[in-house]
Amino acid sequence: LPHEFQTPATGTPLEPRTEKTNLAEAVDHFERELVLDALKKSQGVQTKAAQLLGTTRRILKYKMDKLGISPTYPDGVARDL
């Protein structure tokens, strides 16, 4: 194997899945977790969340719509800067 594949992986190991999932469901779940985490870290500021994810706000908004993630927070304020 190439050297970069021989080094130990960093980060949190994934737990084995007990239920059967197709690829599309797994990708949606993974994207949802990433988007929610970025929104939490950015305190709901979508532009900053997009930057954390290495994408644009437009793409982030598309993903949020696709994944059913609301752009508003408990205080009812959308944070689109």
A tleap script that builds the chain and sets N, CA, C and O, in Angstrom:
source leaprc.protein.ff14SB
mol = sequence {
  NLEU PRO HIE GLU PHE GLN THR PRO ALA THR
  GLY THR PRO LEU GLU PRO ARG THR GLU LYS
  THR ASN LEU ALA GLU ALA VAL ASP HIE PHE
  GLU ARG GLU LEU VAL LEU ASP ALA LEU LYS
  LYS SER GLN GLY VAL GLN THR LYS ALA ALA
  GLN LEU LEU GLY THR THR ARG ARG ILE LEU
  LYS TYR LYS MET ASP LYS LEU GLY ILE SER
  PRO THR TYR PRO ASP GLY VAL ALA ARG ASP
  CLEU
}
set mol.1.N position { 0.831 -1.198 0.000 }
set mol.1.CA position { 0.000 0.000 0.000 }
set mol.1.C position { 0.868 1.251 0.000 }
set mol.1.O position { 1.980 1.236 0.528 }
set mol.2.N position { 0.363 2.339 -0.592 }
set mol.2.CA position { 1.090 3.603 -0.519 }
set mol.2.C position { 1.240 4.045 0.938 }
set mol.2.O position { 0.432 3.684 1.793 }
set mol.3.N position { 2.265 4.817 1.203 }
set mol.3.CA position { 2.585 5.244 2.562 }
set mol.3.C position { 1.401 5.916 3.262 }
set mol.3.O position { 1.160 5.658 4.441 }
set mol.4.N position { 0.661 6.775 2.552 }
set mol.4.CA position { -0.438 7.501 3.203 }
set mol.4.C position { -1.550 6.581 3.703 }
set mol.4.O position { -2.333 6.970 4.569 }
set mol.5.N position { -1.622 5.370 3.164 }
set mol.5.CA position { -2.630 4.421 3.623 }
set mol.5.C position { -2.105 3.519 4.737 }
set mol.5.O position { -2.872 2.775 5.348 }
set mol.6.N position { -0.814 3.584 5.000 }
set mol.6.CA position { -0.223 2.738 6.021 }
set mol.6.C position { -0.250 3.381 7.395 }
set mol.6.O position { -0.113 2.681 8.399 }
set mol.7.N position { -0.423 4.687 7.470 }
set mol.7.CA position { -0.433 5.363 8.759 }
set mol.7.C position { -1.794 5.190 9.420 }
set mol.7.O position { -2.808 5.076 8.730 }
set mol.8.N position { -1.826 5.170 10.754 }
set mol.8.CA position { -3.102 5.011 11.448 }
set mol.8.C position { -4.029 6.198 11.177 }
set mol.8.O position { -3.577 7.336 11.053 }
set mol.9.N position { -5.294 5.924 11.090 }
set mol.9.CA position { -6.296 6.977 10.879 }
set mol.9.C position { -6.476 7.780 12.157 }
set mol.9.O position { -6.321 7.257 13.261 }
set mol.10.N position { -6.805 9.056 11.995 }
set mol.10.CA position { -7.089 9.899 13.150 }
set mol.10.C position { -8.582 10.174 13.192 }
set mol.10.O position { -9.293 9.954 12.213 }
set mol.11.N position { -9.042 10.651 14.319 }
set mol.11.CA position { -10.458 10.986 14.438 }
set mol.11.C position { -11.217 9.892 15.170 }
set mol.11.O position { -10.634 8.940 15.689 }
set mol.12.N position { -12.505 10.053 15.194 }
set mol.12.CA position { -13.369 9.119 15.890 }
set mol.12.C position { -13.703 7.941 14.984 }
set mol.12.O position { -14.175 8.128 13.863 }
set mol.13.N position { -13.461 6.740 15.466 }
set mol.13.CA position { -13.805 5.591 14.627 }
set mol.13.C position { -15.319 5.458 14.492 }
set mol.13.O position { -16.065 5.771 15.420 }
set mol.14.N position { -15.758 4.993 13.335 }
set mol.14.CA position { -17.182 4.786 13.111 }
set mol.14.C position { -17.607 3.489 13.780 }
set mol.14.O position { -16.881 2.495 13.768 }
set mol.15.N position { -18.805 3.520 14.365 }
set mol.15.CA position { -19.338 2.303 14.951 }
set mol.15.C position { -19.946 1.455 13.838 }
set mol.15.O position { -20.497 1.991 12.876 }
set mol.16.N position { -19.849 0.147 13.967 }
set mol.16.CA position { -20.439 -0.702 12.931 }
set mol.16.C position { -21.951 -0.517 12.877 }
set mol.16.O position { -22.605 -0.373 13.910 }
set mol.17.N position { -22.486 -0.523 11.691 }
set mol.17.CA position { -23.928 -0.358 11.509 }
set mol.17.C position { -24.602 -1.706 11.731 }
set mol.17.O position { -24.145 -2.734 11.231 }
set mol.18.N position { -25.690 -1.683 12.485 }
set mol.18.CA position { -26.409 -2.921 12.744 }
set mol.18.C position { -27.546 -3.132 11.751 }
set mol.18.O position { -27.925 -4.271 11.477 }
set mol.19.N position { -28.093 -2.050 11.210 }
set mol.19.CA position { -29.176 -2.181 10.240 }
set mol.19.C position { -28.620 -2.047 8.832 }
set mol.19.O position { -27.548 -1.480 8.622 }
set mol.20.N position { -29.358 -2.571 7.882 }
set mol.20.CA position { -28.935 -2.460 6.489 }
set mol.20.C position { -29.335 -1.088 5.958 }
set mol.20.O position { -30.469 -0.643 6.142 }
set mol.21.N position { -28.402 -0.434 5.307 }
set mol.21.CA position { -28.627 0.887 4.750 }
set mol.21.C position { -28.060 0.908 3.342 }
set mol.21.O position { -27.011 0.324 3.071 }
set mol.22.N position { -28.771 1.592 2.447 }
set mol.22.CA position { -28.194 1.718 1.116 }
set mol.22.C position { -27.256 2.918 1.098 }
set mol.22.O position { -27.236 3.711 2.039 }
set mol.23.N position { -26.496 3.048 0.049 }
set mol.23.CA position { -25.486 4.094 -0.041 }
set mol.23.C position { -26.097 5.486 0.068 }
set mol.23.O position { -25.560 6.336 0.778 }
set mol.24.N position { -27.202 5.736 -0.617 }
set mol.24.CA position { -27.826 7.061 -0.592 }
set mol.24.C position { -28.253 7.447 0.820 }
set mol.24.O position { -28.069 8.594 1.226 }
set mol.25.N position { -28.821 6.502 1.576 }
set mol.25.CA position { -29.228 6.786 2.953 }
set mol.25.C position { -28.014 7.073 3.828 }
set mol.25.O position { -28.050 7.973 4.666 }
set mol.26.N position { -26.949 6.317 3.635 }
set mol.26.CA position { -25.735 6.518 4.424 }
set mol.26.C position { -25.119 7.885 4.135 }
set mol.26.O position { -24.677 8.574 5.055 }
set mol.27.N position { -25.087 8.277 2.868 }
set mol.27.CA position { -24.535 9.581 2.487 }
set mol.27.C position { -25.388 10.698 3.075 }
set mol.27.O position { -24.850 11.660 3.622 }
set mol.28.N position { -26.714 10.585 2.971 }
set mol.28.CA position { -27.601 11.602 3.540 }
set mol.28.C position { -27.390 11.740 5.041 }
set mol.28.O position { -27.336 12.853 5.564 }
set mol.29.N position { -27.270 10.612 5.732 }
set mol.29.CA position { -27.051 10.644 7.183 }
set mol.29.C position { -25.729 11.338 7.514 }
set mol.29.O position { -25.665 12.172 8.418 }
set mol.30.N position { -24.687 10.989 6.782 }
set mol.30.CA position { -23.369 11.578 7.006 }
set mol.30.C position { -23.388 13.083 6.730 }
set mol.30.O position { -22.870 13.868 7.525 }
set mol.31.N position { -23.988 13.485 5.600 }
set mol.31.CA position { -24.073 14.909 5.259 }
set mol.31.C position { -24.879 15.669 6.308 }
set mol.31.O position { -24.506 16.775 6.700 }
set mol.32.N position { -25.971 15.084 6.757 }
set mol.32.CA position { -26.818 15.730 7.766 }
set mol.32.C position { -26.021 16.007 9.045 }
set mol.32.O position { -26.091 17.102 9.603 }
set mol.33.N position { -25.270 15.012 9.498 }
set mol.33.CA position { -24.454 15.187 10.703 }
set mol.33.C position { -23.408 16.288 10.511 }
set mol.33.O position { -23.196 17.105 11.407 }
set mol.34.N position { -22.757 16.311 9.349 }
set mol.34.CA position { -21.756 17.345 9.074 }
set mol.34.C position { -22.380 18.740 9.061 }
set mol.34.O position { -21.836 19.674 9.651 }
set mol.35.N position { -23.525 18.876 8.387 }
set mol.35.CA position { -24.192 20.178 8.284 }
set mol.35.C position { -24.653 20.639 9.661 }
set mol.35.O position { -24.434 21.795 10.025 }
set mol.36.N position { -25.284 19.763 10.431 }
set mol.36.CA position { -25.754 20.146 11.764 }
set mol.36.C position { -24.594 20.547 12.671 }
set mol.36.O position { -24.705 21.501 13.440 }
set mol.37.N position { -23.487 19.823 12.582 }
set mol.37.CA position { -22.311 20.154 13.386 }
set mol.37.C position { -21.750 21.522 13.003 }
set mol.37.O position { -21.400 22.316 13.877 }
set mol.38.N position { -21.663 21.800 11.708 }
set mol.38.CA position { -21.153 23.099 11.252 }
set mol.38.C position { -22.085 24.228 11.675 }
set mol.38.O position { -21.617 25.293 12.078 }
set mol.39.N position { -23.388 24.012 11.592 }
set mol.39.CA position { -24.346 25.037 12.019 }
set mol.39.C position { -24.237 25.289 13.519 }
set mol.39.O position { -24.344 26.428 13.973 }
set mol.40.N position { -24.025 24.230 14.277 }
set mol.40.CA position { -23.859 24.389 15.726 }
set mol.40.C position { -22.592 25.188 16.032 }
set mol.40.O position { -22.618 26.116 16.841 }
set mol.41.N position { -21.491 24.829 15.386 }
set mol.41.CA position { -20.223 25.522 15.619 }
set mol.41.C position { -20.279 26.985 15.196 }
set mol.41.O position { -19.600 27.831 15.778 }
set mol.42.N position { -21.092 27.285 14.179 }
set mol.42.CA position { -21.189 28.662 13.673 }
set mol.42.C position { -22.346 29.427 14.299 }
set mol.42.O position { -22.664 30.539 13.876 }
set mol.43.N position { -22.981 28.824 15.316 }
set mol.43.CA position { -24.123 29.432 15.997 }
set mol.43.C position { -25.230 29.793 15.011 }
set mol.43.O position { -25.904 30.811 15.168 }
set mol.44.N position { -25.410 28.962 14.007 }
set mol.44.CA position { -26.485 29.144 13.042 }
set mol.44.C position { -26.179 30.075 11.892 }
set mol.44.O position { -27.031 30.273 11.025 }
set mol.45.N position { -24.997 30.652 11.854 }
set mol.45.CA position { -24.639 31.560 10.760 }
set mol.45.C position { -24.260 30.700 9.550 }
set mol.45.O position { -23.209 30.059 9.527 }
set mol.46.N position { -25.138 30.707 8.556 }
set mol.46.CA position { -24.973 29.800 7.425 }
set mol.46.C position { -23.721 30.081 6.608 }
set mol.46.O position { -23.073 29.145 6.139 }
set mol.47.N position { -23.372 31.328 6.430 }
set mol.47.CA position { -22.165 31.653 5.669 }
set mol.47.C position { -20.931 31.075 6.358 }
set mol.47.O position { -20.053 30.511 5.705 }
set mol.48.N position { -20.874 31.219 7.673 }
set mol.48.CA position { -19.738 30.683 8.419 }
set mol.48.C position { -19.756 29.151 8.403 }
set mol.48.O position { -18.707 28.518 8.281 }
set mol.49.N position { -20.936 28.564 8.526 }
set mol.49.CA position { -21.049 27.103 8.465 }
set mol.49.C position { -20.553 26.589 7.120 }
set mol.49.O position { -19.848 25.581 7.055 }
set mol.50.N position { -20.920 27.280 6.053 }
set mol.50.CA position { -20.467 26.890 4.715 }
set mol.50.C position { -18.946 26.958 4.628 }
set mol.50.O position { -18.315 26.074 4.050 }
set mol.51.N position { -18.362 28.000 5.197 }
set mol.51.CA position { -16.901 28.124 5.183 }
set mol.51.C position { -16.257 26.968 5.942 }
set mol.51.O position { -15.251 26.415 5.499 }
set mol.52.N position { -16.838 26.602 7.089 }
set mol.52.CA position { -16.309 25.481 7.864 }
set mol.52.C position { -16.348 24.178 7.065 }
set mol.52.O position { -15.489 23.312 7.225 }
set mol.53.N position { -17.354 24.055 6.207 }
set mol.53.CA position { -17.508 22.855 5.390 }
set mol.53.C position { -16.735 22.928 4.074 }
set mol.53.O position { -16.682 21.953 3.325 }
set mol.54.N position { -16.136 24.086 3.797 }
set mol.54.CA position { -15.381 24.247 2.560 }
set mol.54.C position { -16.262 24.340 1.332 }
set mol.54.O position { -15.896 23.866 0.256 }
set mol.55.N position { -17.435 24.958 1.494 }
set mol.55.CA position { -18.368 25.097 0.385 }
set mol.55.C position { -18.965 26.500 0.400 }
set mol.55.O position { -18.548 27.351 1.184 }
set mol.56.N position { -19.928 26.732 -0.457 }
set mol.56.CA position { -20.587 28.037 -0.511 }
set mol.56.C position { -21.886 27.989 0.276 }
set mol.56.O position { -22.412 26.914 0.566 }
set mol.57.N position { -22.393 29.157 0.617 }
set mol.57.CA position { -23.668 29.237 1.318 }
set mol.57.C position { -24.783 28.674 0.441 }
set mol.57.O position { -25.709 28.036 0.941 }
set mol.58.N position { -24.693 28.905 -0.841 }
set mol.58.CA position { -25.713 28.406 -1.773 }
set mol.58.C position { -25.786 26.878 -1.742 }
set mol.58.O position { -26.876 26.307 -1.699 }
set mol.59.N position { -24.633 26.224 -1.764 }
set mol.59.CA position { -24.601 24.761 -1.702 }
set mol.59.C position { -25.088 24.281 -0.337 }
set mol.59.O position { -25.821 23.297 -0.247 }
set mol.60.N position { -24.679 24.976 0.726 }
set mol.60.CA position { -25.139 24.613 2.064 }
set mol.60.C position { -26.658 24.694 2.141 }
set mol.60.O position { -27.307 23.789 2.664 }
set mol.61.N position { -27.224 25.779 1.619 }
set mol.61.CA position { -28.679 25.958 1.637 }
set mol.61.C position { -29.357 24.832 0.852 }
set mol.61.O position { -30.379 24.304 1.289 }
set mol.62.N position { -28.801 24.465 -0.294 }
set mol.62.CA position { -29.340 23.351 -1.082 }
set mol.62.C position { -29.348 22.062 -0.248 }
set mol.62.O position { -30.342 21.336 -0.221 }
set mol.63.N position { -28.228 21.791 0.430 }
set mol.63.CA position { -28.129 20.586 1.254 }
set mol.63.C position { -29.130 20.632 2.407 }
set mol.63.O position { -29.760 19.624 2.729 }
set mol.64.N position { -29.275 21.801 3.026 }
set mol.64.CA position { -30.229 21.939 4.125 }
set mol.64.C position { -31.646 21.645 3.645 }
set mol.64.O position { -32.394 20.930 4.312 }
set mol.65.N position { -32.012 22.189 2.501 }
set mol.65.CA position { -33.343 21.938 1.939 }
set mol.65.C position { -33.523 20.449 1.634 }
set mol.65.O position { -34.554 19.864 1.966 }
set mol.66.N position { -32.524 19.844 1.006 }
set mol.66.CA position { -32.577 18.430 0.630 }
set mol.66.C position { -32.707 17.525 1.852 }
set mol.66.O position { -33.410 16.515 1.821 }
set mol.67.N position { -32.012 17.905 2.936 }
set mol.67.CA position { -31.986 17.076 4.133 }
set mol.67.C position { -33.062 17.451 5.147 }
set mol.67.O position { -33.172 16.819 6.198 }
set mol.68.N position { -33.859 18.479 4.836 }
set mol.68.CA position { -34.939 18.887 5.731 }
set mol.68.C position { -34.461 19.593 6.982 }
set mol.68.O position { -35.093 19.489 8.034 }
set mol.69.N position { -33.349 20.312 6.880 }
set mol.69.CA position { -32.813 21.053 8.020 }
set mol.69.C position { -33.338 22.472 7.953 }
set mol.69.O position { -33.138 23.168 6.957 }
set mol.70.N position { -34.011 22.905 9.013 }
set mol.70.CA position { -34.617 24.230 9.050 }
set mol.70.C position { -33.553 25.309 9.210 }
set mol.70.O position { -32.603 25.131 9.972 }
set mol.71.N position { -33.702 26.436 8.495 }
set mol.71.CA position { -32.736 27.529 8.622 }
set mol.71.C position { -32.976 28.401 9.850 }
set mol.71.O position { -32.208 29.331 10.094 }
set mol.72.N position { -34.018 28.126 10.625 }
set mol.72.CA position { -34.286 28.935 11.813 }
set mol.72.C position { -33.943 28.153 13.067 }
set mol.72.O position { -33.866 26.925 13.058 }
set mol.73.N position { -33.740 28.887 14.133 }
set mol.73.CA position { -33.377 28.303 15.403 }
set mol.73.C position { -34.455 28.600 16.426 }
set mol.73.O position { -35.391 29.340 16.125 }
set mol.74.N position { -34.354 28.050 17.619 }
set mol.74.CA position { -35.428 28.188 18.597 }
set mol.74.C position { -35.908 29.621 18.839 }
set mol.74.O position { -37.068 29.828 19.194 }
set mol.75.N position { -35.038 30.600 18.654 }
set mol.75.CA position { -35.474 31.985 18.844 }
set mol.75.C position { -36.223 32.504 17.625 }
set mol.75.O position { -36.682 33.646 17.623 }
set mol.76.N position { -36.354 31.668 16.572 }
set mol.76.CA position { -37.118 32.033 15.386 }
set mol.76.C position { -36.368 32.902 14.403 }
set mol.76.O position { -36.941 33.352 13.411 }
set mol.77.N position { -35.098 33.147 14.660 }
set mol.77.CA position { -34.307 34.036 13.813 }
set mol.77.C position { -33.466 33.218 12.846 }
set mol.77.O position { -32.707 32.341 13.260 }
set mol.78.N position { -33.603 33.504 11.570 }
set mol.78.CA position { -32.732 32.884 10.568 }
set mol.78.C position { -31.438 33.670 10.540 }
set mol.78.O position { -31.455 34.901 10.552 }
set mol.79.N position { -30.333 32.980 10.502 }
set mol.79.CA position { -29.037 33.653 10.536 }
set mol.79.C position { -28.352 33.509 9.186 }
set mol.79.O position { -27.446 32.692 9.019 }
set mol.80.N position { -28.789 34.301 8.237 }
set mol.80.CA position { -28.220 34.293 6.888 }
set mol.80.C position { -27.373 35.537 6.698 }
set mol.80.O position { -27.885 36.589 6.316 }
set mol.81.N position { -26.093 35.423 6.959 }
set mol.81.CA position { -25.207 36.585 6.807 }
set mol.81.C position { -24.363 36.429 5.580 }
set mol.81.O position { -23.550 37.302 5.275 }
savepdb mol mol.pdb
quit
